[in-house]
Amino acid sequence: MAVKIKTHAGTIDIANDVISTVVGGAATDNYGVVGMASHNPVRDGFNQILRRENYSKGVVVRQLDNGISVDVNIIVSYGTKISEVCKSVQQKVKYNLESMLGISASSVNVFVQGVRVVSD
């Protein structure tokens, strides 16, 4: 399923994989985020950190009348304030979707799938 945007010149179709890549890049770019997690951990493996080519497994995109709804599954770093990390992820995902793709996200839901101790 793709997101369809109607313009005066025609229709623009943006695939969910493109949206997932933009959302995953925005989410993992935040301080406190170790990586993306699968939205179905039983099938894809528990606490497995997804690589860039598999971001679509950690992002669920639903098209609504007034934009899109995005679910983001992340793994956070131990010792960070989870609520602040989630707020930062929400803001960055909404900004990147609007600036890169021209899509307004009506909701960005962040699900923390795990906490990891990161050794520097």
Summary of the structure (lengths in Angstrom):
residues: 120
radius of gyration: 14.6
end to end distance: 40.1
largest distance: 52.2
contacts: 358
relative contact order: 0.22
helix: 36%
strand: 38%
